[in-house]
Amino acid sequence: MGIAEFHAAGFVHRDVKPENIMVLLLSDHKIKLTIIDYGFAYSELSSSCSGRHGTKGYRDPLVRTGHFGSMMAADWWSFGQVVYLIYTKKLLFNDDNEICSLYIS
């Protein structure tokens, strides 16, 4: 299941990172990506979302600073970090403090 499908079902992953993306090479040489490890997942309709879940370097700035807006948007932020890592071989923001200081200033 991908991020958009997961969100369409009303759920948020909260820990999108390279280790949680399974890459499959299909018989027609196409690539399929599947999001795995739903340990931090929750229903967007639930009011039980709390805490700064996720992995350092992949968390959305709002989650890092304790502001919990749209957690679905946070999943896409994390996915953007993964894409950036694939293309550059480095994290855009490596440290929670680095991104928090940019966000706050």
C-alpha positions in Angstrom: 0.0 0.0 0.0 1.2 3.5 -0.8 0.9 6.7 1.1 -2.0 8.1 -0.9 -3.9 4.8 -0.6 -3.2 4.7 3.2 -4.4 8.3 3.5 -7.5 7.6 1.4 -8.4 4.8 3.9 -8.2 7.4 6.7 -4.9 6.5 8.2 -1.6 8.2 8.8 1.8 6.3 8.8 3.9 8.7 10.9 7.3 7.0 10.2 8.0 7.2 6.5 11.7 6.5 6.0 13.9 4.4 3.7 13.7 1.4 6.0 9.9 1.4 5.8 9.7 1.4 2.0 9.9 -2.0 0.3 11.1 -1.9 -3.3 9.9 -4.7 -5.6 11.2 -5.3 -9.1 8.2 -6.7 -11.1 8.5 -9.2 -14.0 8.0 -6.4 -16.6 11.0 -4.6 -15.1 8.8 -1.9 -13.4 9.4 -1.0 -9.8 6.7 -1.0 -7.2 7.2 0.8 -3.8 5.2 -0.4 -0.8 5.1 1.3 2.6 5.6 -1.1 5.4 5.9 -1.1 9.3 2.6 0.5 10.6 3.8 0.6 14.2 3.1 4.3 14.6 0.1 4.4 12.3 -3.3 5.7 13.5 -6.6 6.7 12.1 -6.9 10.4 11.1 -10.3 10.4 12.6 -8.9 9.4 16.0 -8.1 12.0 18.6 -5.5 9.8 20.1 -2.6 11.1 18.0 0.0 12.5 20.4 3.8 12.5 20.7 6.6 13.1 18.3 6.6 9.9 16.4 8.8 9.2 13.5 12.5 9.0 12.9 15.1 11.8 13.4 15.8 13.4 10.1 12.5 12.4 8.5 10.0 14.1 10.8 8.0 17.1 9.6 9.1 20.4 11.2 5.7 20.9 12.8 5.9 17.4 14.4 9.5 18.2 15.6 8.4 21.4 17.3 5.3 19.8 18.9 2.7 21.3 16.6 0.4 18.6 15.2 -1.4 20.0 12.2 -2.2 17.6 9.4 -0.4 14.4 10.0 -1.1 13.4 6.4 1.0 16.3 5.3 3.7 15.2 7.7 3.8 11.8 5.9 4.4 13.6 2.6 7.2 15.7 4.2 8.9 12.5 5.3 8.5 11.0 1.8 10.1 14.2 0.3 13.0 13.7 2.6 13.4 10.1 1.3 13.3 11.3 -2.3 15.8 14.0 -1.6 18.1 11.3 0.0 17.8 9.1 -3.0 18.9 11.9 -5.4 21.6 13.5 -3.2 22.7 10.7 -0.9 22.2 13.0 2.1 19.4 14.3 4.2 18.1 17.7 3.6 17.9 18.3 7.4 20.0 15.8 9.3 19.3 17.0 12.8 16.0 17.8 14.5 17.6 20.9 16.1 18.7 22.3 12.7 15.2 22.2 11.2 13.5 23.4 14.4 15.8 26.5 14.5 15.0 27.3 10.9 11.3 26.8 11.6 11.2 29.0 14.7 13.4 31.8 13.3 
